[in-house]
Amino acid sequence: MNARLIAKLVLLVVVLLLLVLVGMHNKETVAFALPPLTPRPVKLPAALMYFAWFAVGLITGALLIAGVGKSGGGGSAGSSKAK
């Protein structure tokens, strides 16, 4: 395992630890209002709201990092066809 992979793993564990701590200590209900998407405010516990936005950010980041081009694996497939 290289240092970059270990650093990413440590960062992920720290973020998940923060998520658990937020869930344990924020039990009050909060209202989330976004008129274009929700006609009335959504009332949820603060920790659940935090988890939902964390999930949205995580999925968005994964989609942005993953990419959709053919440049990722196209080079090795093309070179094996030429042989």
HUSUL-V428070 format. One record per residue. N is the residue number from 1. RES is the residue in one small letter. SS is DSSP state (~ for helix, > for strand, _ for the rest). BURIAL is b if it has 16 or more other ideal C-beta (glycine too) atoms within 10 Angstrom, else e. Layout:
((N:RES:SS:BURIAL) (N:RES:SS:BURIAL))
This chain:
((1:m:_:e) (2:n:_:e) (3:a:~:e) (4:r:~:e) (5:l:~:e) (6:i:~:e) (7:a:~:e) (8:k:~:e) (9:l:~:e) (10:v:~:e) (11:l:~:e) (12:l:~:e) (13:v:~:e) (14:v:~:e) (15:v:~:e) (16:l:~:e) (17:l:~:e) (18:l:~:e) (19:l:~:e) (20:v:~:e) (21:l:~:e) (22:v:~:e) (23:g:~:e) (24:m:~:e) (25:h:~:e) (26:n:_:e) (27:k:_:e) (28:e:_:e) (29:t:>:e) (30:v:>:e) (31:a:>:e) (32:f:>:e) (33:a:_:e) (34:l:_:e) (35:p:_:e) (36:p:_:e) (37:l:_:e) (38:t:_:e) (39:p:_:e) (40:r:_:e) (41:p:_:e) (42:v:>:e) (43:k:>:e) (44:l:>:e) (45:p:>:e) (46:a:~:e) (47:a:~:b) (48:l:~:e) (49:m:~:b) (50:y:~:b) (51:f:~:e) (52:a:~:e) (53:w:~:e) (54:f:~:e) (55:a:~:e) (56:v:~:e) (57:g:~:e) (58:l:~:e) (59:i:~:e) (60:t:~:e) (61:g:~:e) (62:a:~:e) (63:l:~:e) (64:l:~:e) (65:i:~:e) (66:a:~:e) (67:g:_:e) (68:v:_:e) (69:g:_:e) (70:k:_:e) (71:s:_:e) (72:g:_:e) (73:g:_:e) (74:g:~:e) (75:g:~:e) (76:s:~:e) (77:a:~:e) (78:g:~:e) (79:s:~:e) (80:s:~:e) (81:k:~:e) (82:a:~:e) (83:k:_:e))
